[in-house]
Protein backbone atom coordinates (compact mmCIF):
# COMPACT_ATOMS: atom_id res chain seq x y z
CA UNK A 1 0.00 0.00 0.00
CA UNK A 2 1.17 3.56 -0.58
CA UNK A 3 2.59 5.13 2.58
CA UNK A 4 0.47 7.59 4.54
CA UNK A 5 1.91 11.11 4.25
CA UNK A 6 3.57 12.28 7.50
CA UNK A 7 1.24 15.26 7.97
CA UNK A 8 -1.93 13.11 7.88
CA UNK A 9 -3.40 11.13 10.73
CA UNK A 10 -3.17 7.36 10.63
CA UNK A 11 -6.73 6.94 9.39
CA UNK A 12 -7.34 5.81 5.85
CA UNK A 13 -10.25 4.51 3.89
CA UNK A 14 -10.02 2.56 0.65
CA UNK A 15 -12.37 4.25 -1.82
CA UNK A 16 -11.57 2.12 -4.86
CA UNK A 17 -9.58 -0.97 -5.77
CA UNK A 18 -10.00 -2.30 -9.28
CA UNK A 19 -8.55 -3.17 -12.66
CA UNK A 20 -8.92 -1.71 -16.13
CA UNK A 21 -6.97 -2.70 -19.26
CA UNK A 22 -4.63 -4.87 -17.14
CA UNK A 23 -3.78 -1.96 -14.83
CA UNK A 24 -4.55 -2.28 -11.12
CA UNK A 25 -5.66 0.96 -9.41
CA UNK A 26 -6.10 2.03 -5.81
CA UNK A 27 -7.67 5.14 -4.28
CA UNK A 28 -7.33 5.85 -0.58
CA UNK A 29 -8.74 8.84 1.27
CA UNK A 30 -7.05 9.96 4.47
CA UNK A 31 -8.16 12.09 7.38
CA UNK A 32 -8.95 14.97 7.06
CA UNK A 33 -11.48 14.47 4.25
CA UNK A 34 -10.72 16.11 0.98
CA UNK A 35 -11.81 16.48 -2.62
CA UNK A 36 -8.19 16.00 -3.66
CA UNK A 37 -6.64 12.57 -3.81
CA UNK A 38 -4.37 10.36 -5.89
CA UNK A 39 -5.14 7.37 -8.05
CA UNK A 40 -2.32 4.88 -7.58
CA UNK A 41 -1.33 2.26 -10.13
CA UNK A 42 0.72 -0.81 -9.36
CA UNK A 43 4.11 -0.99 -11.05
CA UNK A 44 4.53 -3.52 -13.84
CA UNK A 45 6.73 -5.74 -11.64
CA UNK A 46 4.20 -5.57 -8.77
CA UNK A 47 6.96 -4.10 -6.59
CA UNK A 48 5.12 -0.97 -5.52
CA UNK A 49 2.63 1.75 -6.32
CA UNK A 50 3.05 5.07 -8.11
CA UNK A 51 0.75 8.07 -8.52
CA UNK A 52 -0.95 7.76 -11.91
CA UNK A 53 -3.48 10.60 -11.58
CA UNK A 54 -3.91 13.58 -9.26
CA UNK A 55 -7.62 14.24 -8.75
CA UNK A 56 -9.27 17.50 -7.69
CA UNK A 57 -13.07 17.38 -7.29
CA UNK A 58 -13.41 21.01 -6.09
CA UNK A 59 -15.22 22.14 -9.27
CA UNK A 60 -17.50 19.11 -9.05
CA UNK A 61 -18.61 20.11 -5.53
CA UNK A 62 -19.37 23.61 -6.84
CA UNK A 63 -21.49 22.20 -9.69
CA UNK A 64 -23.17 19.61 -7.43
CA UNK A 65 -23.34 21.07 -3.89
CA UNK A 66 -25.34 18.04 -2.74
CA UNK A 67 -21.97 16.28 -2.47
CA UNK A 68 -21.14 18.36 0.60
CA UNK A 69 -22.74 17.49 3.94
CA UNK A 70 -23.03 21.08 5.17
CA UNK A 71 -24.80 19.94 8.35
CA UNK A 72 -21.65 18.02 9.32
CA UNK A 73 -18.27 19.25 10.49
CA UNK A 74 -15.60 19.49 7.77
CA UNK A 75 -13.30 17.12 9.67
CA UNK A 76 -15.86 14.28 9.37
CA UNK A 77 -14.43 11.58 7.11
CA UNK A 78 -17.71 11.49 5.14
CA UNK A 79 -18.05 15.26 4.73
CA UNK A 80 -17.90 14.83 0.94
CA UNK A 81 -20.43 12.33 -0.38
CA UNK A 82 -19.20 10.35 -3.38
CA UNK A 83 -18.24 6.85 -4.35
CA UNK A 84 -15.88 5.78 -7.12
CA UNK A 85 -17.70 3.18 -9.21
CA UNK A 86 -14.89 2.43 -11.63
CA UNK A 87 -11.81 3.71 -13.41
CA UNK A 88 -11.73 3.11 -17.15
CA UNK A 89 -8.34 3.13 -18.87
CA UNK A 90 -8.60 3.87 -22.57
CA UNK A 91 -5.98 3.07 -25.23
CA UNK A 92 -5.34 6.81 -25.43
CA UNK A 93 -4.64 7.76 -21.80
CA UNK A 94 -6.03 11.26 -22.45
CA UNK A 95 -9.48 9.65 -22.69
CA UNK A 96 -9.28 7.65 -19.44
CA UNK A 97 -12.02 8.44 -16.95
CA UNK A 98 -13.57 7.66 -13.60
CA UNK A 99 -17.27 7.05 -12.94
CA UNK A 100 -18.49 8.62 -9.69
CA UNK A 101 -21.72 8.11 -7.80
CA UNK A 102 -22.84 11.31 -6.08
CA UNK A 103 -26.28 11.97 -4.57
CA UNK A 104 -28.85 11.16 -7.27
CA UNK A 105 -26.33 11.20 -10.16
CA UNK A 106 -23.66 9.22 -11.97
CA UNK A 107 -20.76 11.37 -13.21
CA UNK A 108 -18.12 10.85 -15.92
CA UNK A 109 -14.86 12.49 -14.73
CA UNK A 110 -11.91 12.80 -17.14
CA UNK A 111 -8.75 11.77 -15.28
CA UNK A 112 -6.39 13.93 -17.34
CA UNK A 113 -8.12 17.30 -17.63
CA UNK A 114 -10.63 17.17 -14.75
CA UNK A 115 -13.65 17.83 -16.96
CA UNK A 116 -16.88 16.12 -15.98
CA UNK A 117 -20.41 15.51 -17.22
CA UNK A 118 -23.52 13.86 -15.87
CA UNK A 119 -24.10 10.36 -17.22
CA UNK A 120 -27.57 9.92 -15.76
CA UNK A 121 -29.85 10.67 -12.84
CA UNK A 122 -30.28 8.02 -10.16
CA UNK A 123 -33.39 7.44 -8.08
CA UNK A 124 -32.37 8.00 -4.46
CA UNK A 125 -35.52 6.33 -3.13
CA UNK A 126 -34.88 3.21 -5.19
CA UNK A 127 -31.30 3.01 -3.91
CA UNK A 128 -32.35 3.53 -0.30
CA UNK A 129 -30.24 6.55 0.59
CA UNK A 130 -32.74 9.40 0.21
CA UNK A 131 -32.82 10.03 3.96
CA UNK A 132 -29.08 9.50 4.41
CA UNK A 133 -26.91 10.39 1.41
CA UNK A 134 -23.78 9.55 3.41
CA UNK A 135 -24.58 5.90 2.65
CA UNK A 136 -23.10 6.54 -0.80
CA UNK A 137 -19.69 7.00 0.83
CA UNK A 138 -20.10 4.04 3.18
CA UNK A 139 -21.38 1.51 0.66
CA UNK A 140 -19.27 -0.39 -1.84
CA UNK A 141 -20.71 -0.51 -5.33
CA UNK A 142 -19.67 -2.82 -8.11
CA UNK A 143 -19.47 -1.56 -11.67
CA UNK A 144 -18.69 -3.97 -14.47
CA UNK A 145 -17.33 -3.10 -17.87
CA UNK A 146 -19.68 -3.81 -20.76
CA UNK A 147 -18.19 -6.07 -23.41
CA UNK A 148 -20.18 -6.38 -26.60
CA UNK A 149 -20.25 -9.96 -27.88
CA UNK A 150 -22.29 -12.12 -30.20
CA UNK A 151 -21.96 -15.09 -27.88
CA UNK A 152 -24.56 -15.54 -25.12
CA UNK A 153 -22.83 -15.47 -21.77
C-alpha positions in Angstrom: 0.0 0.0 0.0 1.2 3.6 -0.6 2.6 5.1 2.6 0.5 7.6 4.5 1.9 11.1 4.3 3.6 12.3 7.5 1.2 15.3 8.0 -1.9 13.1 7.9 -3.4 11.1 10.7 -3.2 7.4 10.6 -6.7 6.9 9.4 -7.3 5.8 5.9 -10.3 4.5 3.9 -10.0 2.6 0.6 -12.4 4.3 -1.8 -11.6 2.1 -4.9 -9.6 -1.0 -5.8 -10.0 -2.3 -9.3 -8.6 -3.2 -12.7 -8.9 -1.7 -16.1 -7.0 -2.7 -19.3 -4.6 -4.9 -17.1 -3.8 -2.0 -14.8 -4.5 -2.3 -11.1 -5.7 1.0 -9.4 -6.1 2.0 -5.8 -7.7 5.1 -4.3 -7.3 5.8 -0.6 -8.7 8.8 1.3 -7.1 10.0 4.5 -8.2 12.1 7.4 -8.9 15.0 7.1 -11.5 14.5 4.3 -10.7 16.1 1.0 -11.8 16.5 -2.6 -8.2 16.0 -3.7 -6.6 12.6 -3.8 -4.4 10.4 -5.9 -5.1 7.4 -8.1 -2.3 4.9 -7.6 -1.3 2.3 -10.1 0.7 -0.8 -9.4 4.1 -1.0 -11.1 4.5 -3.5 -13.8 6.7 -5.7 -11.6 4.2 -5.6 -8.8 7.0 -4.1 -6.6 5.1 -1.0 -5.5 2.6 1.8 -6.3 3.0 5.1 -8.1 0.7 8.1 -8.5 -0.9 7.8 -11.9 -3.5 10.6 -11.6 -3.9 13.6 -9.3 -7.6 14.2 -8.7 -9.3 17.5 -7.7 -13.1 17.4 -7.3 -13.4 21.0 -6.1 -15.2 22.1 -9.3 -17.5 19.1 -9.0 -18.6 20.1 -5.5 -19.4 23.6 -6.8 -21.5 22.2 -9.7 -23.2 19.6 -7.4 -23.3 21.1 -3.9 -25.3 18.0 -2.7 -22.0 16.3 -2.5 -21.1 18.4 0.6 -22.7 17.5 3.9 -23.0 21.1 5.2 -24.8 19.9 8.3 -21.7 18.0 9.3 -18.3 19.3 10.5 -15.6 19.5 7.8 -13.3 17.1 9.7 -15.9 14.3 9.4 -14.4 11.6 7.1 -17.7 11.5 5.1 -18.0 15.3 4.7 -17.9 14.8 0.9 -20.4 12.3 -0.4 -19.2 10.4 -3.4 -18.2 6.9 -4.3 -15.9 5.8 -7.1 -17.7 3.2 -9.2 -14.9 2.4 -11.6 -11.8 3.7 -13.4 -11.7 3.1 -17.2 -8.3 3.1 -18.9 -8.6 3.9 -22.6 -6.0 3.1 -25.2 -5.3 6.8 -25.4 -4.6 7.8 -21.8 -6.0 11.3 -22.5 -9.5 9.6 -22.7 -9.3 7.6 -19.4 -12.0 8.4 -16.9 -13.6 7.7 -13.6 -17.3 7.1 -12.9 -18.5 8.6 -9.7 -21.7 8.1 -7.8 -22.8 11.3 -6.1 -26.3 12.0 -4.6 -28.9 11.2 -7.3 -26.3 11.2 -10.2 -23.7 9.2 -12.0 -20.8 11.4 -13.2 -18.1 10.8 -15.9 -14.9 12.5 -14.7 -11.9 12.8 -17.1 -8.8 11.8 -15.3 -6.4 13.9 -17.3 -8.1 17.3 -17.6 -10.6 17.2 -14.8 -13.7 17.8 -17.0 -16.9 16.1 -16.0 -20.4 15.5 -17.2 -23.5 13.9 -15.9 -24.1 10.4 -17.2 -27.6 9.9 -15.8 -29.8 10.7 -12.8 -30.3 8.0 -10.2 -33.4 7.4 -8.1 -32.4 8.0 -4.5 -35.5 6.3 -3.1 -34.9 3.2 -5.2 -31.3 3.0 -3.9 -32.4 3.5 -0.3 -30.2 6.5 0.6 -32.7 9.4 0.2 -32.8 10.0 4.0 -29.1 9.5 4.4 -26.9 10.4 1.4 -23.8 9.6 3.4 -24.6 5.9 2.7 -23.1 6.5 -0.8 -19.7 7.0 0.8 -20.1 4.0 3.2 -21.4 1.5 0.7 -19.3 -0.4 -1.8 -20.7 -0.5 -5.3 -19.7 -2.8 -8.1 -19.5 -1.6 -11.7 -18.7 -4.0 -14.5 -17.3 -3.1 -17.9 -19.7 -3.8 -20.8 -18.2 -6.1 -23.4 -20.2 -6.4 -26.6 -20.2 -10.0 -27.9 -22.3 -12.1 -30.2 -22.0 -15.1 -27.9 -24.6 -15.5 -25.1 -22.8 -15.5 -21.8 
